Amino acid sequence: MAPTTLVGQKATTCPAGRDPNVNGYPIRICELLSALEGAKYVERTTVHTPGNVIKTKKAIKKAFQCQIDKKGFSLVEILSMCPTNWKISPIDAVKYINDRMMEIFPPGVYKDLKGGE
């Protein structure tokens, strides 16, 4: 089970599904880290469609550039599928990202400070 495993979602180390009373709730990484003073660029993307893969590549490039320019901490959180471990078809994995994961972990830019802001 990962920190982002959804409530009820099964995992190798949580075969009955994540129970918030036992395992706590999923951690929203972008929301947490964007509140930090040193964070300059924080974005959540997905790679479950070709268009989102392109957006993710741009976000990663932007995060690296922020680091190269020594502007501050950057993070790109990427929602990706794992149909093998989820034990569902790839088509169902795309649907799961759309219908479940993006509801809990909405993609978007959470912080984007330019230069010395």
SULHUTA-V773776 format. One record per residue. N is the residue number from 1. RES is the residue in one letter. SS is DSSP state (2 for helix, 1 for strand, 0 for the rest). PSI is psi in radians with two decimals (none if undefined). OMEGA is omega in whole degrees, 0 to 359 (none if undefined). Layout:
BEGIN
n=N res=RES ss=SS psi=PSI omega=OMEGA
n=N res=RES ss=SS psi=PSI omega=OMEGA
END
This chain:
BEGIN
n=1 res=M ss=0 psi=2.37 omega=179
n=2 res=A ss=0 psi=2.88 omega=177
n=3 res=P ss=0 psi=-0.39 omega=182
n=4 res=T ss=0 psi=0.05 omega=177
n=5 res=T ss=0 psi=2.27 omega=184
n=6 res=L ss=0 psi=2.74 omega=176
n=7 res=V ss=1 psi=2.25 omega=181
n=8 res=G ss=0 psi=-0.30 omega=181
n=9 res=Q ss=0 psi=2.32 omega=181
n=10 res=K ss=0 psi=2.61 omega=177
n=11 res=A ss=1 psi=2.86 omega=180
n=12 res=T ss=0 psi=-0.74 omega=181
n=13 res=T ss=0 psi=0.07 omega=180
n=14 res=C ss=1 psi=1.12 omega=189
n=15 res=P ss=0 psi=-0.38 omega=179
n=16 res=A ss=0 psi=-0.13 omega=183
n=17 res=G ss=0 psi=2.62 omega=182
n=18 res=R ss=1 psi=2.16 omega=177
n=19 res=D ss=0 psi=2.03 omega=183
n=20 res=P ss=2 psi=-0.43 omega=178
n=21 res=N ss=2 psi=-0.44 omega=181
n=22 res=V ss=2 psi=-0.79 omega=189
n=23 res=N ss=2 psi=-0.10 omega=185
n=24 res=G ss=0 psi=3.13 omega=181
n=25 res=Y ss=0 psi=2.81 omega=176
n=26 res=P ss=0 psi=2.59 omega=180
n=27 res=I ss=0 psi=2.21 omega=178
n=28 res=R ss=0 psi=1.60 omega=188
n=29 res=I ss=2 psi=-0.86 omega=182
n=30 res=C ss=2 psi=-0.74 omega=180
n=31 res=E ss=2 psi=-0.69 omega=180
n=32 res=L ss=2 psi=-0.89 omega=186
n=33 res=L ss=2 psi=-0.46 omega=179
n=34 res=S ss=0 psi=-0.31 omega=178
n=35 res=A ss=0 psi=-0.23 omega=181
n=36 res=L ss=0 psi=2.44 omega=183
n=37 res=E ss=0 psi=-0.67 omega=184
n=38 res=G ss=0 psi=-0.19 omega=180
n=39 res=A ss=1 psi=2.26 omega=180
n=40 res=K ss=1 psi=-0.55 omega=181
n=41 res=Y ss=1 psi=2.10 omega=179
n=42 res=V ss=1 psi=2.18 omega=181
n=43 res=E ss=1 psi=2.55 omega=173
n=44 res=R ss=1 psi=2.29 omega=180
n=45 res=T ss=1 psi=3.10 omega=175
n=46 res=T ss=1 psi=2.86 omega=176
n=47 res=V ss=0 psi=0.55 omega=184
n=48 res=H ss=0 psi=-0.02 omega=173
n=49 res=T ss=0 psi=2.74 omega=179
n=50 res=P ss=2 psi=-0.72 omega=179
n=51 res=G ss=2 psi=-0.66 omega=179
n=52 res=N ss=2 psi=-0.50 omega=174
n=53 res=V ss=2 psi=-0.74 omega=179
n=54 res=I ss=2 psi=-0.78 omega=178
n=55 res=K ss=2 psi=-0.69 omega=181
n=56 res=T ss=2 psi=-0.74 omega=178
n=57 res=K ss=2 psi=-0.73 omega=179
n=58 res=K ss=2 psi=-0.71 omega=180
n=59 res=A ss=2 psi=-0.73 omega=179
n=60 res=I ss=2 psi=-0.76 omega=178
n=61 res=K ss=2 psi=-0.75 omega=180
n=62 res=K ss=2 psi=-0.72 omega=179
n=63 res=A ss=2 psi=-0.77 omega=177
n=64 res=F ss=2 psi=-0.73 omega=181
n=65 res=Q ss=2 psi=-0.67 omega=177
n=66 res=C ss=2 psi=-0.72 omega=179
n=67 res=Q ss=2 psi=-0.77 omega=180
n=68 res=I ss=2 psi=-0.70 omega=180
n=69 res=D ss=0 psi=0.03 omega=178
n=70 res=K ss=0 psi=0.69 omega=180
n=71 res=K ss=0 psi=-0.47 omega=182
n=72 res=G ss=0 psi=-3.04 omega=183
n=73 res=F ss=1 psi=2.41 omega=176
n=74 res=S ss=1 psi=2.60 omega=177
n=75 res=L ss=1 psi=2.36 omega=170
n=76 res=V ss=1 psi=2.02 omega=176
n=77 res=E ss=1 psi=2.26 omega=186
n=78 res=I ss=1 psi=2.12 omega=173
n=79 res=L ss=1 psi=2.13 omega=180
n=80 res=S ss=0 psi=2.82 omega=183
n=81 res=M ss=0 psi=2.69 omega=172
n=82 res=C ss=0 psi=1.24 omega=185
n=83 res=P ss=2 psi=-0.51 omega=180
n=84 res=T ss=2 psi=-0.94 omega=180
n=85 res=N ss=2 psi=-0.50 omega=177
n=86 res=W ss=2 psi=-0.24 omega=180
n=87 res=K ss=0 psi=0.78 omega=176
n=88 res=I ss=0 psi=2.91 omega=180
n=89 res=S ss=0 psi=2.77 omega=176
n=90 res=P ss=2 psi=-0.65 omega=178
n=91 res=I ss=2 psi=-0.74 omega=178
n=92 res=D ss=2 psi=-0.53 omega=178
n=93 res=A ss=2 psi=-0.70 omega=176
n=94 res=V ss=2 psi=-0.78 omega=179
n=95 res=K ss=2 psi=-0.69 omega=180
n=96 res=Y ss=2 psi=-0.74 omega=177
n=97 res=I ss=2 psi=-0.87 omega=181
n=98 res=N ss=2 psi=-0.83 omega=190
n=99 res=D ss=2 psi=-0.53 omega=185
n=100 res=R ss=2 psi=-0.96 omega=188
n=101 res=M ss=2 psi=-0.76 omega=183
n=102 res=M ss=2 psi=-0.35 omega=175
n=103 res=E ss=2 psi=-0.72 omega=181
n=104 res=I ss=2 psi=-0.66 omega=182
n=105 res=F ss=0 psi=1.35 omega=183
n=106 res=P ss=0 psi=2.29 omega=176
n=107 res=P ss=0 psi=2.71 omega=176
n=108 res=G ss=1 psi=3.03 omega=177
n=109 res=V ss=1 psi=2.15 omega=182
n=110 res=Y ss=1 psi=-0.42 omega=176
n=111 res=K ss=1 psi=2.36 omega=178
n=112 res=D ss=1 psi=1.58 omega=180
n=113 res=L ss=0 psi=2.21 omega=180
n=114 res=K ss=0 psi=2.47 omega=173
n=115 res=G ss=0 psi=-2.14 omega=186
n=116 res=G ss=0 psi=0.31 omega=180
n=117 res=E ss=0 psi=none omega=none
END
